[in-house]
Amino acid sequence: MTTIGLGISLPLIIGIIAAIILIGIIASGYVKAPPDTAYVISGFKKEPRILIGRAGIKIPFLERLDKLLLKQVTIDVKTEDYIPTLDFINIKVDAVVKVRVSTEPDMIRLAMRNFLNKSVQDIMLDLQDSLQGNMKEIIGAMSLKDINNNRDAFGNEVQTKAQVDMKKLGVEIISCNIQNVTDRNGLIEDMGMDNTSKIKKEAAIAKAEADRDIAIA
């Protein structure tokens, strides 16, 4: 057996050097994914490994690391032009839609095909057109009165419609809130005035009936 210096064998030295190199390789490949980002490690195995909020090892030179944002994204969805309602009244709608990439296995794989290594801004731009199209379809299926008087129901309809398209991209909609509805001819303002008049009239009738009951008593 070949010895060097203080009687240390050559195979032992080689083994120590190999162990140091191996430790260095493992240390250089150590990665830890935050909770709001999926680390996708691919190249060595057929199926990529997905890390979310935990650590793993990426084999240097044999595997690559890609990132997929999982954080909630807020998208401002506006109709750029006036859109006709079911009763042919042209309106503009401003809504805020909150979305995020789903972590369900099938959904996250769809999202990997569409949003891998993309920034929040890029994801917003990719989804905005689809959300606007869904909102236009719902506007055309509802009357102005229903849209204006029950905005929660309108928002829910938009969310339900849009979720079909979002699911194909691996995205889930958290909420859809209607911020503003406007029309060209001030009809919404007139509807508000009519409602105010009705409330005042009902209040006056109720007061008159109460006064009458007191007088009879």
C-alpha positions as CSV (number, residue, x, y, z in Angstrom):
1,M,0.0,0.0,0.0
2,T,1.4,3.4,-1.0
3,T,1.9,5.8,1.9
4,I,2.7,9.5,1.9
5,G,4.3,11.5,4.6
6,L,3.0,10.4,8.1
7,G,1.9,7.0,6.9
8,I,-1.4,8.2,5.4
9,S,-2.3,5.9,2.5
10,L,-2.9,7.4,-1.0
11,P,-6.4,5.8,-1.3
12,L,-7.4,7.5,2.0
13,I,-6.2,10.9,0.7
14,I,-8.1,10.3,-2.5
15,G,-11.2,9.4,-0.5
16,I,-11.0,12.5,1.6
17,I,-10.6,14.7,-1.4
18,A,-13.5,13.0,-3.2
19,A,-15.7,13.5,0.0
20,I,-14.7,17.2,0.1
21,I,-15.6,17.6,-3.5
22,L,-18.9,15.8,-3.1
23,I,-19.8,17.9,0.0
24,G,-18.9,21.1,-2.1
25,I,-21.1,20.0,-4.9
26,I,-24.1,19.2,-2.6
27,A,-23.6,22.5,-0.8
28,S,-23.5,24.5,-4.1
29,G,-26.8,22.7,-5.1
30,Y,-28.7,23.4,-1.9
31,V,-31.8,25.5,-2.5
32,K,-34.8,26.5,-0.3
33,A,-38.1,27.6,-1.8
34,P,-40.1,30.3,0.0
35,P,-43.8,29.7,0.6
36,D,-44.9,32.1,-2.2
37,T,-42.7,30.6,-4.9
38,A,-42.4,27.1,-6.4
39,Y,-38.9,26.0,-7.3
40,V,-39.1,23.6,-10.2
41,I,-36.0,21.3,-10.6
42,S,-35.8,19.4,-13.8
43,G,-33.3,17.7,-16.2
44,F,-32.1,14.6,-14.3
45,K,-35.4,12.8,-13.9
46,K,-38.4,12.6,-16.3
47,E,-40.7,14.4,-13.9
48,P,-39.6,17.7,-12.4
49,R,-39.4,18.1,-8.7
50,I,-41.4,20.9,-7.2
51,L,-40.4,22.6,-3.9
52,I,-42.7,24.9,-2.1
53,G,-41.6,26.2,1.3
54,R,-39.0,23.5,1.8
55,A,-35.4,22.8,0.9
56,G,-33.9,20.4,-1.7
57,I,-30.8,19.7,-3.8
58,K,-30.2,20.7,-7.4
59,I,-27.5,18.6,-9.0
60,P,-25.0,21.1,-10.6
61,F,-24.6,20.8,-14.4
62,L,-27.2,18.0,-14.6
63,E,-30.3,19.9,-13.4
64,R,-31.8,23.4,-13.8
65,L,-33.9,25.5,-11.5
66,D,-36.9,27.5,-12.6
67,K,-39.3,29.6,-10.5
68,L,-43.1,29.9,-10.5
69,L,-44.7,32.7,-8.5
70,L,-47.6,31.6,-6.2
71,K,-48.3,34.9,-4.6
72,Q,-51.7,36.6,-4.9
73,V,-51.9,38.9,-7.9
74,T,-54.3,41.9,-8.1
75,I,-55.5,42.7,-11.6
76,D,-57.4,45.9,-12.5
77,V,-59.9,44.8,-15.1
78,K,-61.6,47.6,-17.1
79,T,-63.7,47.7,-20.2
80,E,-61.8,50.1,-22.5
81,D,-65.0,51.0,-24.5
82,Y,-68.7,51.2,-23.6
83,I,-70.3,47.8,-23.7
84,P,-74.0,47.3,-24.4
85,T,-76.0,45.6,-21.6
86,L,-78.9,43.1,-22.2
87,D,-81.2,46.1,-22.5
88,F,-78.9,47.9,-24.9
89,I,-77.5,50.5,-22.6
90,N,-73.8,51.2,-23.1
91,I,-71.7,51.1,-19.9
92,K,-68.1,50.9,-18.7
93,V,-67.1,48.7,-15.7
94,D,-64.1,48.8,-13.5
95,A,-63.3,45.7,-11.5
96,V,-60.5,44.3,-9.3
97,V,-59.8,40.6,-9.6
98,K,-57.5,38.7,-7.3
99,V,-55.9,35.5,-8.6
100,R,-53.1,33.1,-7.8
101,V,-51.5,30.0,-9.3
102,S,-53.1,26.9,-7.8
103,T,-50.8,24.4,-6.0
104,E,-53.0,21.4,-6.9
105,P,-50.8,19.0,-8.8
106,D,-52.6,19.1,-12.1
107,M,-53.2,22.8,-12.0
108,I,-49.6,23.7,-11.1
109,R,-48.3,21.7,-14.0
110,L,-50.6,23.8,-16.3
111,A,-49.3,26.9,-14.7
112,M,-45.7,25.8,-15.3
113,R,-46.4,25.7,-19.0
114,N,-47.7,29.3,-19.0
115,F,-46.0,31.3,-16.3
116,L,-42.6,29.7,-15.5
117,N,-40.0,32.4,-14.6
118,K,-42.5,35.2,-15.4
119,S,-42.8,38.4,-13.2
120,V,-46.0,39.5,-11.5
121,Q,-46.4,42.2,-14.2
122,D,-46.1,39.6,-17.0
123,I,-48.6,37.4,-15.3
124,M,-51.0,40.3,-15.0
125,L,-50.7,41.2,-18.7
126,D,-51.2,37.5,-19.7
127,L,-54.5,37.3,-17.7
128,Q,-56.0,40.7,-18.2
129,D,-57.3,40.2,-21.8
130,S,-59.1,37.0,-20.9
131,L,-60.7,38.6,-17.8
132,Q,-61.8,41.6,-19.8
133,G,-63.4,39.3,-22.4
134,N,-65.3,37.4,-19.7
135,M,-66.6,40.6,-18.1
136,K,-67.9,41.8,-21.5
137,E,-69.8,38.6,-22.0
138,I,-71.5,38.9,-18.6
139,I,-72.3,42.6,-19.2
140,G,-74.2,41.6,-22.4
141,A,-76.2,39.0,-20.5
142,M,-77.5,41.3,-17.7
143,S,-79.7,44.4,-17.6
144,L,-78.3,47.7,-16.4
145,K,-80.6,47.6,-13.3
146,D,-79.4,44.2,-12.3
147,I,-75.7,45.1,-12.8
148,N,-76.0,48.4,-10.9
149,N,-78.3,47.2,-8.0
150,N,-76.6,43.9,-7.4
151,R,-72.9,44.3,-8.0
152,D,-72.0,41.3,-5.9
153,A,-74.1,39.0,-8.1
154,F,-72.6,40.6,-11.2
155,G,-69.1,40.1,-9.8
156,N,-69.9,36.5,-8.9
157,E,-71.1,35.9,-12.5
158,V,-67.9,37.3,-13.9
159,Q,-65.9,35.2,-11.5
160,T,-67.8,32.0,-12.4
161,K,-67.4,32.7,-16.1
162,A,-63.7,33.6,-15.9
163,Q,-62.8,30.6,-13.7
164,V,-63.4,28.2,-16.6
165,D,-60.7,29.9,-18.7
166,M,-58.4,30.5,-15.7
167,K,-58.5,26.8,-14.7
168,K,-57.0,25.9,-18.1
169,L,-54.0,28.1,-17.2
170,G,-53.6,26.6,-13.8
171,V,-54.9,29.8,-12.1
172,E,-57.7,30.2,-9.5
173,I,-59.7,33.3,-8.9
174,I,-59.9,34.4,-5.3
175,S,-62.4,37.3,-5.7
176,C,-63.9,39.7,-8.2
177,N,-65.1,43.0,-6.9
178,I,-66.9,45.6,-9.0
179,Q,-65.5,49.0,-8.3
180,N,-67.4,51.3,-10.6
181,V,-70.2,51.3,-13.2
182,T,-70.8,54.3,-15.5
183,D,-73.0,55.0,-18.5
184,R,-73.0,57.6,-21.2
185,N,-76.4,59.3,-20.5
186,G,-76.5,59.4,-16.7
187,L,-79.1,56.7,-16.4
188,I,-77.4,55.2,-13.3
189,E,-77.6,58.6,-11.6
190,D,-81.2,58.9,-12.5
191,M,-81.9,55.4,-11.1
192,G,-80.3,56.6,-7.8
193,M,-82.5,59.7,-7.8
194,D,-85.6,57.5,-8.4
195,N,-84.6,55.2,-5.5
196,T,-84.1,58.2,-3.2
197,S,-87.5,59.6,-4.1
198,K,-89.1,56.2,-3.4
199,I,-87.4,56.0,0.0
200,K,-88.6,59.5,0.9
201,K,-92.1,58.7,-0.2
202,E,-92.2,55.5,1.8
203,A,-90.8,57.2,4.8
204,A,-93.5,60.0,4.5
205,I,-96.2,57.4,4.3
206,A,-94.9,55.5,7.3
207,K,-94.7,58.7,9.3
208,A,-98.3,59.6,8.3
209,E,-99.6,56.2,9.3
210,A,-97.7,56.4,12.7
211,D,-99.2,59.8,13.4
212,R,-102.7,58.5,12.5
213,D,-102.3,55.5,14.9
214,I,-101.2,57.8,17.7
215,A,-104.2,60.1,17.1
216,I,-106.6,57.2,17.2
217,A,-105.0,55.8,20.3
